[in-house]
Amino acid sequence: MRNRVPVLAVLLLAGCSQSPSDQSGEAAPGVDVTAAPGVAFSYRYGFQLPAARIVSVQEAHAAACERLGIARCRITGMRYTRSEDNDISAMLGFSLAPELARTFGRDGIRGVEAAEGTLLDSEITGEDAGTKIDQLAQARDAAAADRAAIDARSGATSREARAELERQRASATGSERDAAAAIAEQRAALAATPVVFEYRSGQAIRGFDPASPFTRAADLSIASARWTIGTALALLGLALPPLLLVLLGLWFWRRARRLLPGPVAPAT
C-alpha cells in the first residue's frame, strides 16, 4: 500500500489567509526535504493575477527553470487556455532536484507578487518512498531466496517434479523482477520532485484583500453587467429576424395598397 505523509493544515492555509502585501518577503509554505528523509514530495501552487500578466509570468517561471539546467530542472508540461469570456487559466509543470523545490516555489510566488498577483492556495503531498523501498527489497530478497532453493532442488527430482519447480522458479523470478522495477521507480521519485504552477486570471482592488467583501462585490457587479449585456444581445439576435420579417411584410402590404385602384364612387 502507498503510505501517504499528511501535510500540516497550517502550511496549506498560510498562503490563502494572507493578503498579497502580507505574503511579500515570507517563505513559501513548504516542507524541507531534510525534515523528512525518504519522503518523495510533490508541490502544487495556485496563483491569481491580471490576465495580461499571465503569459509573461509563465514565461519567466519557465526561464527560471531553464537557467537551472536540465540536470536540476525540467519542464514537464504547459497549458494556456482562454475562454469565451476572456478568462484565462494556465499551468506549468516542472521536475526539480528535491533540494531546490522549496526555494523554486518561494521564488515563483515572489514573481507572481511582482506582477500584482497573489498566492491562492498551495498543496504539498508526500509518499514514504524510503519505507516502501525497504519493503520491496525484502520481497525481492525473499523471491531470490526462493529461486535459489528451487535451483538447488531441481537436480534431484523427477521430470514431472522438475516441471512444477520450473513453474515456481518462473514465478519467483517474475516477483524478483517486479520488486526491482518498483524499487527503481521509488528511487526515481526521490531523485526528482514534481512542482506544478497553476495560474488563473483575476484582478483584486488595490489596497484590499482579495477575499474582502469589496472585492467580491466588485467581481459580482462585473459578472452581472457581463451577463446582462450578453443576455440583451442574445435576445436581440433572436428577435431581430422575426421583426425584420414583420417590417418587410408591412412594407409590401403598403406598397400593394398603393397599387390597387381606389373604391368607385356610386353614380348619382
N, C-alpha and C positions, 0 to 999 in steps of 0.2 A: 504494500500500500504506500501511497505517497504521503509523506509526513509534511504537513504544512506548518510554517512558523507564523504565529499570529503577529500582526503588526499593532503596536500600541495605538489606541484611538487618538491620543493626544498628537501623535505625529500626523495623522490623517486630517485632523481638524485645524492644525496650526496654520496652514496656508489658506484655509477657507474663511476663518473667522477674523482675519485682519484686513484692513484696507490697504491699498497699494502703497500709501505712504508709510504704513506701519511695517510692511514687509521689506522695505528697502534696507539693505545692509545686513539683513539676517540670513543665516544659513538656510538652505533649502531643507525641508523636512526629509529626513533620511536616516539610514542605519549604516554605521561604519562597518566595513567588512571585517575589521579586526575584532568587532564586538561579538560576532557570531561566526567563528571559523567553521568551514564545512557547509555553509548555507549558500545556496545559489539564489541570489536575489533578482527580482525584476522591478523596474521603476516605471511609473506612468505619471505624467503631469498634464493637467488640463489648463489651458490658457484662454483668456478672452481679451481681445484687443481690437482697435478700429480696423474695419475691413481693408482699408487702403494700406495698412501696415503689415498685414499677414504675409504677403509674398516676400517682402524684404526681411522680415524676422525669420521666416522659414529658410530663406537662402543664407542668412547669417549663421543660423544653427548648423546648416549643412556645411558651410565653410569652416566652422569651428571644428567639426569632426574631421574634415579633410586635412586640416593643419596638424592634427594629432598623428596622422599616418595610418595606413590600413592595418598595421600591426597592433594598434591600440584602439582604433575606432573605425567601424564600417557602417555605412548607411544600408539598412536592410529593407526599407520601404518608404514610399512617399505617396501622398494623396492630396489633391486640391479640388474642391467641389464648390460651385456657385449655383445657388438655387434660383428659381424664377423670381423670387423676391429679393434677389441680390444678397441673400445671406450666404456667408462663406464658412465652410468647415474644411479643415486640412489636418494632415497627420505627417509626422516624420519619425521613422524608426531607426534605432542605432543598435549596434553590438559593440560594447565597450569593455576595455580591460577593467576588471572588478574594482581596482583601487582608484579608478578615475570616475566611476559612475556618479558618486555623490557630488563631487566638485563640478562635473559637467552639468548636472541638474541645477545646481546653485547658479552657475554662470548663465544657464538658459533662462532662469527666472529673471536675473538682472537684465538680460537683453530684452525680455518682454516688457519689463517695467520701464526701461528706457524708451520704449516705443509707446508709452502711455497705456500699456496693458496691465493685466493682473493675473495672479495665480488663482484659479477657481477651485481646483482640487488636486490631490496627489494620492497615489496608492503605491504601496510597497508590499510585494508578496515574496515569500521565500520558500524554498524546498530544502529539506535537510539532506543534501546530497551526500554528505560525509557518512551519515548513518546508513543510508541506502547502499553506498559503495561497500561498506563493511558487510552488510547482509548479503549482497550479491557475491562478494568474494568468498564468503562461507559456502554459499550454494555452488559456486564454481569449483572450490576445492573438494566439496563432497562429491560432485559429479566426476571430477578427475580421479578421486579415490575409488569410486565405483568402477570406472573404466579400467583402472589398473588391476583391480581384483578380478574383473571379468577376463582380462587378458591372461592372468595367472591361472585361471581355471580352464580356459578353453583348450589347452593342450592335452588334458587328461580326461576328456569326456567323449561320449559317443557323437556320431554325426547328427542325430536328432537333437541332442542337448546343445551341441555347438551352434545349431541354427537359432535356438532360443537365446543363447548367450550373445550371438551376433546382434539379435534384435535389441537386447538390453544394452549392449555396447553402443549401438547407434543412438539409442535414446539418451544415454549418459553423455555421449559426445555432443549431441544437439543441445542438451541442457548446459553443458560447459561452454559451448559457443555462444548461446543466448546470454548467459550471465556475463561473459567477457564483453559482448557488444553493449549490454546495458551499463556496465562499468565505464566503458569508453564514453557513452552518452552522458553519464553523470559528471565525469571529469571534464567534458567539454562545456557543460553547463556552469561548472565552477570557474572555467577559464575565461568565459565571456558573459557579460551582464547585459541583458536587453533593456533598453531605455526607449520609451515612447513619449513624444511630444504631440499633444492634440491641441489644435487651435480652433477657435470659433469667433465669429465677428460679434461685436457689441461695443457700445460707447457709454461710458459712465459719465455722469455730470461732474465736472471738475470741482473738487473740494468736498465731495460727498462720497461716502462709502457705497460701493456698487450695490449692496443689499439694502440700502436705505429706502424708506417709503417714497422719497422724492424721485429717486431714480426709477423705482418701479412704476410710479405714476406717469413719469415721462415716457417710459417704454410702452405703457398701456395706451397712452394718448397717441403715440406714433403708430402703434399697431391698429388702433381703432380708426385713425384717419386713413391709413392704408387700406383697411378693409372697406371703409365707406366709399372711398374713391373707386376701388376695384369693383364693388357691387354696383355702383352707379353706372360705370362704364359697361359692365356686363348686361345690365337691364337696358341700357341704351342700345347696345348691339342687338339684343333680342327684339326690341320694339321698333327699331328703325325700318327694317324691311317691310313689315305689315303697314306701317304708317306711310311709307313711300307708295305702296300699292294702293292704299285708300286715296291718297292725294292724286295719284295718276288716274284713278277711276273717276274722281270728281272732275278732273280737267277734261277728260274725254266726254263726260256727260254734259258739261257746259258747252264744249265745242259742238256736240251733236245738237243741242237745243238751238244754237245759233243758226245751224244749217237747215233745220226743219222750218217749213213755212208756218207763219203765224195763223191763228184762228180766223176763219172767214166771217166777215160781219153779215148779219141777216139782212135780206132785201126789204126795203121799205115800200 
